Amino acid sequence: MGETRKLAAIMAVDVVGYSRLMGEDEAGTAKAVREHREAAAPIIAGLGGRLVKTMGDGLLLEFPSVVAAVKCAVAIQKMMVERNVDTPEAKRIVYRIGVNLGDVLIDGDDILGEGVNIAARLESICEPGGISISRLVYDQINGKLALNFQNLCLQKLKNIAKPVEVFAVDQVNKSHDAPEPDHTDTAQTIKYCRARDGVRLAYAISGSGPLLVKTANWMNHLEYDWESPIWRHVFRGLSREHTLVRYDARGNGMSDWDVDTLSLDAWVTDLETVVDAVGVERFPLLGISQGGAVAVAYAVRRPERVSHLVLYGAFALGGKKRAPAEKERRDAMTTLMRLGWGADNPTFRQMFTGLFIPVGTHEHADYFNDLQLKTTSPECAARYLDVCGDFDITDILSKVTARPGASWPPASPAPVSSPSPVETICFCNMSRLPIDSSKRSAFS
């Protein structure tokens, strides 16, 4: 008789510090664990869950849907907070919970397989009182539950061959939380188009309202930036009141990496390709870091299409052209990129992270270290840095005029009266955008 398999939402539950608790008070701990399980039983049953088996201090559960599984996990953790209120901290029963969606092998009443093993490993790396979920679970529940999530990036789990992208359910101890400003119900749609030289470009559209186009800059990745602790508040914040269009530049993220040409002109043409694919004629243009030079060059090339020019952390002259010492530093970094960018040891990438986000948290640094591997190859990273270091748009700056006192979003949505001359483009600041200036790069 052939084996029977099915797709299941799997939850693994474990008690933090169980051996210590049993060593200190065996009878009392066993009684408390049993009573907490009995209190959780109605929650599990009410959401269609099935207790597969108990494993000492742990539980293995399966559910008909991942939404039900995560709802159950959140309800159990909130229940445990309430039940532990009057218990001394050293004696509290605290759970770690992991949830995965995976293929399982049915063996009588038991379930087996890597899907189960991943759930158990997710539980093992979870914070006490927390919930860890796999990317497969996140994709199914994002936007369906009023929860916040923290992207823990790819994790190497014990005895699991491939790294697993892990998310932590954030702030599970708050009752009836509405989504924070990230707005978990905001979604983006990713599409593709091709530049004139055949390079495939990925672009994303999110939110609703007046259009806003963001030029690409280095180390963008449409999917990972959307969840990134560094960028998610910016892109989701902008998407609340605008239809945000952004894209990955050639050599980056979800666009083609292996390309013949990397140049300012090619990146300007890529921007033109994306806005043509979206089908927009006139729009405000946001440029961040080296994306600012791309935005200015495009505005000069196509002034009739740009209503406002919004620049943040931009520069007109690349680092290699600012001073001989800076050129030497850039050249050295380019060499190190080719040698150390793709290495398993993150030492080099950590150095680069320190230059880009010098005041970032450990969470920001870990994410940025991981992003460097996901977003481009060592050779392309080196080429990209080299080209940006040679940027020089000083000769066209005079063709772009700032309006005194201008800010963006504009106080009045009225369009510029005469869109043809470049001088009518509004060169603005970002004082009203949701960006933390402390996270600005020291390596522009």
Helices and strands as residue ranges (DSSP letters): E 4-15, H 18-24, H 26-46, E 50-55, E 58-63, H 66-83, G 89-91, E 95-107, E 110-112, H 114-124, E 131-134, H 135-141, E 148-155, E 164-170, E 188-194, E 200-207, E 211-214, H 222-227, H 232-241, E 243-247, H 264-278, E 283-288, H 291-301, G 303-305, E 306-312, G 319-321, H 324-340, H 347-356, H 362-375, H 378-389, G 394-399, G 422-424, E 426-428, G 437-439
